[in-house]
Amino acid sequence: MSAEERYLLHEIETSRKRMLSLAKEKPLFSSEVVEISQYLDDLLNRYDGIKSEMINVS
């Protein structure tokens, strides 16, 4: 596993926990929850892109 993959997995898990915590405190449509959700989406897309590249190289 590359350093970038490890970083992304760490960020994904941290952001997921933060989003769940925020969602308990604020409405789901609040700017804070939407912002972390969009950031998490970006991280997941980046991670998926790395995994897809690895499969295509094989």
C-alpha positions as CSV (number, residue, x, y, z in Angstrom):
1,M,0.0,0.0,0.0
2,S,1.4,3.4,-1.0
3,A,1.8,6.4,1.3
4,E,-1.0,8.2,-0.6
5,E,-3.4,5.2,-0.1
6,R,-2.6,5.2,3.7
7,Y,-3.1,9.0,3.9
8,L,-6.4,8.8,2.0
9,L,-7.7,5.9,4.2
10,H,-6.8,7.8,7.3
11,E,-8.5,11.0,6.1
12,I,-11.5,9.0,5.0
13,E,-11.9,7.4,8.4
14,T,-11.3,10.7,10.2
15,S,-13.7,12.6,8.0
16,R,-16.4,9.9,8.3
17,K,-16.2,10.1,12.1
18,R,-16.3,13.9,12.0
19,M,-19.3,13.9,9.7
20,L,-21.3,11.4,11.9
21,S,-20.5,13.5,15.0
22,L,-21.6,16.7,13.3
23,A,-24.8,15.1,12.0
24,K,-25.8,14.2,15.5
25,E,-25.5,17.9,16.5
26,K,-26.7,19.7,13.5
27,P,-29.2,19.3,10.7
28,L,-28.0,17.2,7.8
29,F,-28.4,20.2,5.4
30,S,-26.2,22.5,7.6
31,S,-23.2,24.0,5.8
32,E,-20.8,22.1,8.1
33,V,-22.3,18.7,7.5
34,V,-22.6,19.3,3.7
35,E,-19.0,20.6,3.6
36,I,-17.5,17.5,5.3
37,S,-19.7,15.3,3.2
38,Q,-18.4,16.8,0.0
39,Y,-14.8,16.5,1.3
40,L,-15.4,12.9,2.1
41,D,-16.8,12.3,-1.4
42,D,-13.7,13.8,-2.9
43,L,-11.5,11.6,-0.8
44,L,-13.5,8.5,-1.7
45,N,-13.3,9.4,-5.4
46,R,-9.5,9.9,-5.2
47,Y,-9.1,6.5,-3.4
48,D,-11.3,4.8,-6.0
49,G,-9.2,6.4,-8.8
50,I,-6.0,5.0,-7.3
51,K,-7.5,1.5,-7.0
52,S,-8.9,1.6,-10.5
53,E,-5.5,2.6,-11.9
54,M,-3.9,-0.3,-10.1
55,I,-6.4,-2.8,-11.6
56,N,-5.9,-1.3,-15.1
57,V,-2.1,-1.7,-14.8
58,S,-2.4,-5.3,-13.8
